[in-house]
Amino acid sequence: MPLYRYVKKLPETESGNKKSFDKSKLRIISILLIVSGFFLVGSAVYPVIAYQLLVSPRFATSFVSPSTDAAIAQSFGAATLDHNGSTHNSISVERAVSNPGVLGTEIDLVDLTKTSNWLPIADPNSSSEEEPSSYLLSIPKLSIFEARVNIGTEDLKNSLIHYPGTAVPGRYGNTVIFGHSVLPQFFNPKNYTTIFSTLPTLKIGDEIFVDYNQIKYKYVVEHMLEVKPNDISILAQRYDDSYLTLITCVPPGTYLRRLIVRARLTRI
């Protein structure tokens, strides 16, 4: 006796509709993936391009004078030169470079969160034991309030860093502070790896406050410029007044150049 088996088959129209739906779904998913890819690439590239075209032109990028001392003076925004091209202000910078390595020359080996890799001079253990080991920095325009600045350390993941050998706040000389930055869309004023991401948005006249040794100081931005990674003139000490220098990497998310924000002490 022959055996029979019945198999239910979908109508041709229903099967065709299902295949058409599957193709439409795959097409939508493909489009979404492509758009997402363009968005991710654009979010990384756009801040760099926008910075180069719109922000960077505001900053000086080179010095007029070929002499080292005059270049240092110009980095402070002004210089009084005599006929020999030297300045009348008391300016000095350490000439000896113990480590010729500069940030960016060994891309795969450099830890950007260590200030010892930023510039080739200074002893990170040279801070005085009589001075406070840290102080606070506030930049109201950037929503940065009471950010900790450590003295005698180099880990930018845990704080801003006061560069060793530079003046302390409120005294004659140049207080130099380093901070880490990333793409501006990731800026978080409470996160020290992103804290200086919006530093390029500062302008001349903006205020910076420092709480050092229970005294509050107010600095006003006077000058902003970009320098090459190996330019140590930004560490120079000028003793005609009290200066504050903030330093981070630019363009955003890169370490091709250094942004220098220089401010001068003023009355509160």
N, C-alpha and C positions, 0 to 999 in steps of 0.2 A: 504494500500500500504506500503510494507516494506521500511524502511529507511536504507541507507547505509552510512558509514563514512570511508573515506580513510585516512590512517595514513602512512606517509612516513617513511620508515625504512632504516637505513644505511646498506650498504652491510656488510656482516660478516667480510670481510677482513679489511675494514676501521675501524670498531668498535674495532677489535682486535689490530690494530696498535695504536689506541688512548689509550687503556688500557696499552699497553706495554710502550708507551711514558710516561704516568702518573707514572708508577712504576719506570722507569728510573729517572724521575725528583725527585721523593721522595728519591730514593737511593742517588742521588747526594747531595740533601739537607741534608740528614742524615750524609753523609761523611763530608760535610763542617762544620756542627755543631760539630761533634766529633773532627775534626782537630782544630777548633776554641777553643774548650774547652781545649784541650791539650796545645795549644799555650798560652792561658791565664794563665793556671796553671804553665806552664814552665817558663813564663816570670816573675812570682812571686817567684818561687822556685829556679830557676837557679842562680840569683845573690847571694842568700844566700849561696848556695852550693859552688859556685865559690869563694866567699869570704872566706869561711871556709877552702877550700882546697888550694887556690892560694895566697890569700892576708894575711889572719890572721897569718900564720906561720912566717911572717916577723916581727911581733911585739912581744915584751916581754909580757908575761901574768901573771907573778908572780915575787915577789921579793926574792932575795937570803937570805937576813938577816931577822930574826924574829923581830928585834927591830923596833919600829915605826920610830925613827929618821933616822935610816939607810935605811929603806924602802923609806922614803921621799927623801933622797939623791939619792938613786938609780932611783927614778922616774924622776930625772933630768938628768939621763944618766951617772952620775959618782958620786962616794963618796969616801972621804978620811976618813978612820976609824982608831981609836986608839985601844989599846988592850981591851978596855971596849966595843967596838962596837959602840961608839958614833962618830958623825961627827965633823970635825973641822970648818965647814961652819956654818953661822948663819941661822938656819932653824927653822921655827915655824909653828904650825897648831893649830887651835882652837880645844880644847878637848871637850868643852861642847856642847852637842847636845840637842837642845830644843825640836826638833820634831823627834822621832825615825823612822818615816815613810820613806821609800825609794821607789823610782820609780820602779814599777813593782810588788810590793807586793799586790797592790789592782788594778788589771788590769782594771776593769770596772769603777773605780772611778778616775783614774789619768789623768790629762790633760797634755799631753806631750809638749804642747806649752808654759807651765809656768815653768820658771827656779826654782821656789820655790819647785817644785815637783821632781827635779832632785837629789838634795842632801839635807841632813838634817840639814844644818847649815846656818848661815849668815842672817843678817837683810836686806831685800830688800830696806829699806828706809835709809840705812846708808851712802849714797853717800854725798860728801861734796858739799855745795852750791857754794864754790869758784871755783870748777873745772868745765870744760865744761860738758854739759849734754850728749854729744855724740861725736864720732869721726869716722873716716873712715878706713876700712880695705880692702886691695887688695891682691889677690893671683893670679898673672899672669898665672901660670901653669894651674889653674882651671878656667880661664876666669872670675874670680871674681874681679871686679873693683869698688872701692869706695863704698863698702857695709857699711851701717850705723851700728854702734855699740852704743847702748843706755846704759847709766849709770843710775842706780837707778830704772829701770823698769824690767819686767819679761816676757813680751809677745813676744815669739819667732816668732809669725806670722807677726810681723811688723818690726823686726830688729834682728840683732845679739845682744847678751846681755853680757855686762861686769859684771862679778859676783861681788857682793858687798863685800867690805872689802879686795879686792886684789889690788895690785899696779896698778897705771896708767901707760900708755906706756912711755918709755924713762927713768923711774926712777928705782932705785934699788928695786928688788922684782920680783914678779911673776904676770903678767897680765893674768887673766883667762877670756876667751871668750867662751860662749856657742852658738851653732847653731843647728838648726833642720835639719834632714835628712830623706829621704824616699828612695825607690828603685832608683838606679842610672839612669834608663831609663827615669825617670821623672825629672831629674836634670834641673834646670833653675837658672842661677846665679842671676837673678833679682827677684826670688821668695824666700822669707825668710823661707818658710816651706820646701824648697828643697835645699837650698843654700850649705849645707855641705854634700850633698849626695856623692860627689866624693872625699871627704877629704882623704879616705884611699889610694888614688892613689898618694898622696904626697910621696916624698922620702927624705932621708937625703941630705942636701945641697940646697933644694928648698928655694926660697925666699918669704917672706911675708912682705908687706909694711903697715905701719900704719901712718895715718895723724892725729896727735893729737895736738890741741892748735896751729895750723898753723905751726907745725914742722913735717917733714917727717922722720920716722924711718924705718930702714931696719932690719929685723930679718931673721936668717937662721935656717932652721930646723936641730936640732941636735939629736932628740930622738923621737921615736914613740912607744907606748905601749897600751895594753888593760888592763882595770881594772874592777872590779865588781861595780855595781851601788852604793854600800854603801861605797866605798873607798874614804875618804875625804883627803887622803894624797896628792891628785892632786891639792888641794887648798893651799898647803904649800907655805910660803913666804921664799925664799932664797935670801939673801941680798949681795952676793958676785958679782952680776951682774944684768942686766935687762933681764928678761925672758918673753916669751909670750907662753901661753898655750891655744890651741884650743881644744874644747871638743864636741863630738857628739855621738850619739848612733850607735852601730854596733851589729850584722851584719846588712846590709842594710835593711831598712824597719822594723827592730825589735828594742827592747830596752833591750836586754839581757846583754850587756856590754857597756863600754864607751871606745871610742878611744881617746887617748891623743896624741896630736901633740905638742911637746915642741921645741921652737926656742929660740935663743939667739940674743941679739942686736949686730949689727956689723956696721962697717962704710959703708956709701953709696958710 
